[in-house]
Amino acid sequence: MSSRDTNTFSTKEIKRQEAIYELYRGEQDLIEDLQLARKAYHDPMLKLSIMTEEELAHIFGDLDAYIPLHEELLVKLTEGTGSDGTVAQIGQIVIDWLPRLNAYKNYCSNQLAAKALLDQKKQDRRVQDFLQRCLESPFSRKLDLWSFLDIPRSRLVKYPLLLREILRHTPPDHPDVTSLETAITIIQEILSDINVRKGESECQYYIDKLEFLDDKQRDPLIDKCKTLLCHGELRNKSGSRLHVFLFSELLVLTRPVTRNERSCFQVYRQPIPVRDLAMEDLQDGEIRMGGSFRGAFTNGEKAKNVFRVSSLDPSHGQTHTLHVSDVYHKQQWLNCLRTAMSQQQGAPARVQRGETIPAKSHSSVSSTTVCDEEENENCPPPVSGPKLRPQTLSKTRLDQKLQGSLKRKETGV
């Protein structure tokens, strides 16, 4: 667009065209990154026999198939560009193209397993050395392999934001207003569907990693679990670490173990159905931790951020006191438990002492420790940090005002 031409456009229209170009440029960057992931990582590792073809297929998915998908949008946007370099109407172009993004359902659903396999393969010195050399090369932009593999998901969550930015600079009487609003609804529904699929996949991934000591531990409700609400590393009263999973139907306490170089979670005692779950919010200083757990405090200092869960079923006879690292993470756990109990017990979950604050949607916990009434000093170290569901494809605000820029910010991780 020449300087003379810019004088014929209002400031609002210039901002609108900049937002449209931001969408266009982001597609170009994404295509380049997908091609780079294949040429710089996948193909060399296959050629050098650093990983098998099956392993690479599991980690990389069908990235090649998505390149034509995004090239198609570029073609449509180019065809819709006038002689003055502007796109008069973009709404219908996007409406027609967005359903193609459903192709990412399988890719996003497989990400957890793909990353787990990649992390496992990093223990191999050849893989480690190769990835380190790539990281030190200019083409990587100091991004590791997983950052490249996560770029498609990162791009998906930006579409509603980019479309809203275009809409924000579109005059109220412009024909694009209605179509852009429709496009935003379509992409939100697509992201919601992907979230559900990804959540179910994550839930099944961890269910498959549960190891039962006997058949009595295998509660039939486990097959009904479709959602993993919360999970994280735990610590019992004597200091042993556990990993707790709060599924939609069950609360499962486990010990992280390794079997034949495969990490899994050995189920501890009997899973507690959420419908039988009771929760008690313990006041700071009410519990004095004993045993080896005392080392976590100063000379047996009374614990803060503690709550207790138990089973209402007398046959279970379980009570677990949970210690959390700070008040924020404690509230996250209480909120997840409260929500699950409300859904399964048909009434608002009652906390015996104190109320929990409303749960914040799409939040995550970075460090949580919990404890259990039973003492066992031989628990292996934890394998991962605690997380809350849902946490993928969440809607966030734009970090900064989207404007026409040639900087690589659309696909950066």
Phi, psi and omega per residue, in radians:
M1 nan 2.153 -3.108
S2 -1.343 2.875 3.141
S3 -1.115 -0.567 3.119
R4 -1.175 -0.684 -3.127
D5 -1.154 -0.629 -3.075
T6 -1.101 -0.429 -3.139
N7 -1.227 -0.322 -3.120
T8 -1.526 -0.090 -3.122
F9 -1.912 2.514 3.067
S10 -1.276 2.837 3.103
T11 -1.033 -0.672 -3.130
K12 -1.127 -0.697 3.140
E13 -1.204 -0.637 3.083
I14 -1.081 -0.755 3.099
K15 -1.098 -0.657 3.133
R16 -1.126 -0.772 3.140
Q17 -1.189 -0.595 3.068
E18 -1.119 -0.707 3.130
A19 -1.161 -0.661 3.097
I20 -1.155 -0.715 3.112
Y21 -1.136 -0.590 3.097
E22 -1.053 -0.709 3.074
L23 -1.115 -0.798 -3.130
Y24 -1.078 -0.851 -3.095
R25 -1.125 -0.652 3.113
G26 -1.078 -0.627 3.089
E27 -1.154 -0.710 3.094
Q28 -1.061 -0.804 -3.131
D29 -1.087 -0.723 -3.131
L30 -1.088 -0.776 3.133
I31 -1.056 -0.769 3.124
E32 -1.074 -0.692 -3.136
D33 -1.226 -0.641 3.086
L34 -1.129 -0.723 3.103
Q35 -1.150 -0.656 3.129
L36 -1.156 -0.704 3.137
A37 -1.035 -0.637 3.120
R38 -1.283 -0.887 -3.001
K39 -1.309 -0.620 -3.038
A40 -1.652 -0.366 -3.075
Y41 -2.079 -1.092 -3.032
H42 -1.044 -1.001 -3.034
D43 -1.096 -0.786 3.113
P44 -1.105 -0.688 3.142
M45 -1.164 -0.587 3.080
L46 -1.234 -0.784 -3.105
K47 -1.124 -0.646 -3.129
L48 -1.527 0.056 -3.127
S49 0.992 0.608 3.090
I50 -1.322 -0.595 3.009
M51 -2.381 2.747 3.109
T52 -1.362 2.842 3.125
E53 -1.083 -0.642 3.127
E54 -1.158 -0.752 3.122
E55 -1.108 -0.745 -3.140
L56 -1.155 -0.662 3.108
A57 -1.112 -0.642 3.141
H58 -1.207 -0.663 -3.090
I59 -1.399 -0.757 -3.041
F60 -1.554 -0.344 -3.095
G61 1.121 -2.619 -3.089
D62 -1.879 0.954 -3.058
L63 -1.020 -0.632 -3.120
D64 -1.022 -0.567 -3.083
A65 -1.218 -0.343 -3.094
Y66 -1.527 -0.274 -3.139
I67 -1.098 -0.877 3.096
P68 -1.043 -0.548 3.134
L69 -1.033 -0.843 -3.112
H70 -1.363 -0.507 3.053
E71 -1.108 -0.582 3.124
E72 -1.074 -0.736 3.120
L73 -1.135 -0.698 3.105
L74 -1.060 -0.728 3.131
V75 -1.092 -0.780 -3.117
K76 -1.125 -0.712 3.126
L77 -1.171 -0.660 3.110
T78 -1.145 -0.731 3.114
E79 -1.133 -0.521 -3.135
G80 -1.527 0.064 -3.138
T81 -1.569 2.251 -3.124
G82 -1.408 3.117 -3.115
S83 -1.142 -0.383 3.116
D84 -1.522 0.074 3.082
G85 1.482 0.162 -3.137
T86 -1.925 2.741 3.064
V87 -1.806 1.960 -3.069
A88 -1.183 -0.835 -3.135
Q89 -2.368 2.228 -3.109
I90 -2.035 -0.340 -3.025
G91 -0.939 -0.919 -3.084
Q92 -1.188 -0.580 3.088
I93 -1.022 -0.807 -3.112
V94 -1.217 -0.707 3.126
I95 -1.014 -0.761 -3.119
D96 -1.202 -0.502 -3.043
W97 -1.592 -0.597 -3.005
L98 -0.918 -0.684 3.141
P99 -0.993 -0.362 3.113
R100 -1.100 -0.414 -3.103
L101 -1.203 -0.218 3.060
N102 -1.060 -0.300 3.110
A103 -1.098 -0.331 -3.106
Y104 -1.452 -0.039 -3.097
K105 -1.008 -0.859 -3.103
N106 -1.187 -0.668 -3.125
Y107 -1.091 -0.827 -3.133
C108 -1.187 -0.623 3.137
S109 -1.150 -0.481 -3.073
N110 -1.594 -0.042 -3.004
Q111 -1.083 -0.698 -3.112
L112 -1.079 -0.832 3.129
A113 -1.166 -0.639 -3.141
A114 -1.124 -0.774 3.139
K115 -1.173 -0.637 3.113
A116 -1.090 -0.732 3.124
L117 -1.178 -0.714 3.118
L118 -1.087 -0.764 3.116
D119 -1.089 -0.647 3.116
Q120 -1.165 -0.753 -3.115
K121 -1.195 -0.399 3.117
K122 -1.161 -0.271 3.081
Q123 -1.256 -0.322 3.073
D124 -1.320 2.219 -3.072
R125 -1.046 -0.673 -3.119
R126 -1.123 -0.742 3.117
V127 -1.138 -0.784 -3.124
Q128 -1.044 -0.813 -3.122
D129 -1.140 -0.734 -3.133
F130 -1.086 -0.834 -3.122
L131 -1.147 -0.589 3.114
Q132 -1.180 -0.715 3.097
R133 -1.097 -0.695 3.102
C134 -1.114 -0.730 -3.122
L135 -1.088 -0.579 -3.122
E136 -1.478 -0.104 -3.141
S137 -1.510 2.594 -3.108
P138 -1.009 -0.607 -3.061
F139 -1.092 -0.422 -3.065
S140 -1.327 -0.296 -3.072
R141 0.944 0.538 -3.135
K142 1.100 0.420 3.045
L143 -1.756 2.391 3.089
D144 -1.413 3.042 -3.066
L145 -1.014 -0.747 -3.086
W146 -1.122 -0.547 3.086
S147 -1.059 -0.693 3.085
F148 -1.173 -0.710 -3.119
L149 -1.227 -0.406 -3.137
D150 -1.595 -0.106 -3.111
I151 -1.037 -0.721 3.099
P152 -1.020 -0.764 3.121
R153 -1.119 -0.721 3.112
S154 -1.073 -0.638 3.117
R155 -1.199 -0.701 -3.097
L156 -0.991 -0.762 -3.061
V157 -1.262 -0.214 3.141
K158 -1.503 -0.353 -3.074
Y159 -0.993 -0.814 3.101
P160 -1.047 -0.646 -3.124
L161 -1.192 -0.738 3.124
L162 -1.142 -0.733 3.139
L163 -1.174 -0.653 3.095
R164 -1.148 -0.615 3.123
E165 -1.169 -0.712 3.072
I166 -1.099 -0.783 -3.141
L167 -1.077 -0.651 -3.101
R168 -1.081 -0.514 -3.120
H169 -1.790 0.218 3.119
T170 -1.699 2.225 -3.139
P171 -1.010 2.560 -3.090
P172 -1.006 -0.523 -3.095
D173 -1.633 0.120 -3.125
H174 -1.341 2.438 3.133
P175 -1.095 -0.302 3.128
D176 -1.281 -0.327 -3.051
V177 -1.005 -0.930 -3.113
T178 -1.122 -0.764 -3.102
S179 -1.186 -0.631 3.097
L180 -1.182 -0.675 3.077
E181 -1.087 -0.699 3.083
T182 -1.130 -0.739 -3.139
A183 -1.081 -0.708 3.126
I184 -1.106 -0.705 3.093
T185 -1.100 -0.724 -3.135
I186 -1.104 -0.831 -3.094
I187 -1.179 -0.598 3.096
Q188 -1.129 -0.673 3.098
E189 -1.175 -0.681 3.105
I190 -1.114 -0.786 3.128
L191 -1.117 -0.652 3.111
S192 -1.105 -0.766 3.113
D193 -1.099 -0.739 3.125
I194 -1.114 -0.695 3.099
N195 -1.039 -0.772 -3.136
V196 -1.095 -0.826 3.135
R197 -1.078 -0.750 -3.131
K198 -1.151 -0.691 3.120
G199 -1.131 -0.753 3.111
E200 -1.123 -0.676 3.132
S201 -1.149 -0.742 3.118
E202 -1.113 -0.734 3.119
C203 -1.034 -0.836 -3.120
Q204 -1.172 -0.598 3.127
Y205 -1.010 -0.804 -3.116
Y206 -1.343 -0.564 3.063
I207 -1.064 -0.714 3.137
D208 -1.160 -0.358 3.137
K209 -1.606 -0.034 3.102
L210 -1.313 2.379 3.126
E211 -2.081 2.062 -3.091
F212 -1.671 2.332 3.142
L213 -1.273 -0.528 3.060
D214 -2.665 2.913 -3.062
D215 -1.145 -0.416 -3.128
K216 -1.134 -0.459 3.122
Q217 -1.323 -0.328 -3.057
R218 -1.414 1.436 -3.114
D219 -1.147 2.325 3.139
P220 -0.995 -0.424 -3.126
L221 -1.150 -0.323 -3.108
I222 -1.061 -0.550 -3.132
D223 -1.301 -0.264 3.131
K224 -1.609 -0.173 -3.091
C225 -1.263 2.126 3.108
K226 -2.052 -0.179 -3.073
T227 -2.330 2.302 3.012
L228 -1.746 1.872 -3.054
L229 -1.355 -0.635 -3.046
C230 -2.870 2.523 3.001
H231 -2.696 2.687 -3.131
G232 -3.106 2.915 3.108
E233 -1.238 2.430 -3.047
L234 -2.213 2.831 3.093
R235 -2.391 2.303 -3.122
N236 -1.549 -3.135 -2.996
K237 -1.092 -0.514 -3.124
S238 -1.581 -0.035 3.085
G239 1.867 -0.142 3.127
S240 -1.267 2.473 -3.101
R241 -1.609 2.441 3.072
L242 -2.197 3.010 3.011
H243 -2.241 2.093 -3.083
V244 -1.787 2.404 3.057
F245 -2.073 2.174 3.008
L246 -1.833 1.715 3.036
F247 -1.498 2.973 -3.134
S248 -1.061 -0.489 -3.063
E249 -1.939 -0.369 -2.989
L250 -2.470 2.593 2.926
L251 -1.828 2.092 -3.041
V252 -2.131 2.110 3.058
L253 -1.702 2.359 -3.075
T254 -2.413 2.916 2.980
R255 -2.035 2.143 3.095
P256 -1.121 2.243 3.130
V257 -2.407 2.936 3.084
T258 -2.118 2.215 3.135
R259 -2.181 2.021 3.125
N260 0.920 0.827 3.127
E261 1.125 0.306 3.109
R262 -2.026 2.162 3.120
S263 -1.325 2.391 3.107
C264 -2.615 -3.126 -3.053
F265 -2.229 1.926 -3.131
Q266 -1.381 2.089 -3.075
V267 -1.143 2.287 -3.106
Y268 -1.790 2.159 -3.084
R269 0.962 -2.644 -3.035
Q270 -1.772 2.286 3.053
P271 -0.978 2.510 -3.115
I272 -1.813 2.056 3.067
P273 -1.036 2.394 -3.137
V274 -1.055 -0.533 3.140
R275 -1.148 -0.363 3.134
D276 -1.817 0.155 -3.003
L277 -1.492 2.401 3.006
A278 -2.138 2.570 -3.078
M279 -2.312 2.428 -3.140
E280 -2.271 2.161 3.112
D281 -1.537 1.930 -3.105
L282 -1.533 2.439 -3.119
Q283 -1.304 2.628 3.090
D284 -1.024 2.343 3.119
G285 1.466 -0.070 -3.112
E286 -1.319 -0.523 -3.105
I287 -1.923 2.292 3.026
R288 -1.867 2.005 -3.087
M289 -1.325 2.376 -3.135
G290 -2.003 -2.898 3.102
G291 1.070 -2.679 -3.103
S292 -1.241 -0.252 3.124
F293 -1.145 -0.334 3.140
R294 -1.009 -0.469 3.140
G295 -1.112 -0.369 3.135
A296 -1.377 -0.188 3.141
F297 -2.143 3.103 3.132
T298 -1.633 1.873 3.105
N299 0.882 0.878 3.079
G300 1.255 0.559 -3.133
E301 -1.026 2.511 3.124
K302 -1.154 2.420 -2.993
A303 -1.380 2.559 3.003
K304 -1.893 2.831 3.073
N305 0.987 1.015 -3.106
V306 -2.135 2.433 2.984
F307 -2.474 2.962 -3.022
R308 -2.330 2.433 3.014
V309 -2.110 2.589 3.141
S310 -2.627 2.920 3.121
S311 -1.750 2.353 3.085
L312 -1.342 -0.214 3.140
D313 -1.459 1.996 -3.113
P314 -1.003 -0.508 -3.116
S315 -1.182 -0.415 3.099
H316 -1.394 -0.812 3.120
G317 1.005 0.666 -3.070
Q318 -1.873 2.399 3.002
T319 -2.451 2.255 -3.100
H320 -2.259 2.091 3.076
T321 -1.580 2.226 -3.012
L322 -1.996 2.186 3.096
H323 -1.875 2.246 -3.076
V324 -1.977 2.648 -3.000
S325 -1.153 -0.574 3.135
D326 -2.703 3.000 -3.022
V327 -1.170 -0.593 3.139
Y328 -1.103 -0.841 -3.129
H329 -1.176 -0.577 3.060
K330 -1.063 -0.805 -3.134
Q331 -1.114 -0.606 3.098
Q332 -1.082 -0.765 3.116
W333 -1.143 -0.799 -3.130
L334 -1.073 -0.695 -3.140
N335 -1.127 -0.737 3.116
C336 -1.131 -0.787 3.121
L337 -1.091 -0.751 -3.108
R338 -1.092 -0.766 3.119
T339 -1.085 -0.810 -3.133
A340 -1.075 -0.771 -3.130
M341 -1.139 -0.670 3.122
S342 -1.099 -0.706 -3.130
Q343 -1.235 -0.666 -3.059
Q344 -1.526 -0.479 -3.064
Q345 -1.764 -0.012 3.016
G346 1.287 0.188 3.119
A347 -2.686 2.755 3.109
P348 -0.958 2.297 -3.125
A349 -1.161 2.286 -3.136
R350 -1.664 2.289 3.035
V351 -1.746 2.184 -2.977
Q352 -1.097 -0.548 3.107
R353 -2.406 2.067 3.090
G354 1.468 2.737 3.136
E355 -1.893 2.663 3.066
T356 -1.671 2.658 3.093
I357 -1.357 2.743 3.136
P358 -1.032 2.485 -3.124
A359 -1.207 2.474 3.054
K360 -1.601 2.225 -3.078
S361 -1.193 2.575 3.050
H362 1.000 0.627 3.111
S363 -1.652 2.920 3.114
S364 -2.483 2.708 -3.136
V365 -1.881 2.350 -3.103
S366 -1.691 -0.491 3.121
S367 -2.739 2.009 -3.134
T368 -2.373 2.334 3.035
T369 -2.154 2.459 -3.083
V370 -2.349 2.747 -3.108
C371 -2.264 2.904 -3.035
D372 -2.285 2.651 -3.104
E373 -1.108 -0.637 -3.096
E374 -1.283 2.565 -3.134
E375 -1.853 2.276 3.068
N376 -2.671 2.066 -3.039
E377 -1.563 -0.078 -2.989
N378 -1.851 0.566 -3.139
C379 -1.467 2.325 3.132
P380 -1.237 2.873 -3.133
P381 -1.139 2.784 -3.105
P382 -1.229 2.820 -3.104
V383 -1.897 -0.314 -3.134
S384 -2.817 2.818 3.127
G385 -1.342 2.709 -3.117
P386 -1.251 2.627 -3.123
K387 -2.454 2.738 3.066
L388 -2.001 2.540 3.037
R389 -1.837 2.588 -0.104
P390 -1.466 2.614 -3.140
Q391 -2.465 0.141 -3.121
T392 -1.955 2.632 3.126
L393 0.930 0.573 3.110
S394 -1.305 2.683 3.138
K395 -1.506 2.192 3.110
T396 -2.179 2.878 3.085
R397 -1.344 2.671 3.023
L398 -1.098 2.335 -3.120
D399 -1.115 -0.518 3.093
Q400 -2.661 2.869 -3.091
K401 -1.069 2.213 -3.134
L402 -1.302 2.109 3.082
Q403 -2.362 2.893 3.128
G404 -1.113 2.045 -3.085
S405 -2.634 2.566 3.119
L406 -1.599 0.052 -3.095
K407 -1.241 2.606 -3.141
R408 -1.436 1.296 -3.130
K409 -1.930 -0.153 -3.141
E410 -1.292 -0.621 -3.043
T411 -1.953 0.150 3.112
G412 -1.271 2.519 3.137
V413 -2.057 nan nan
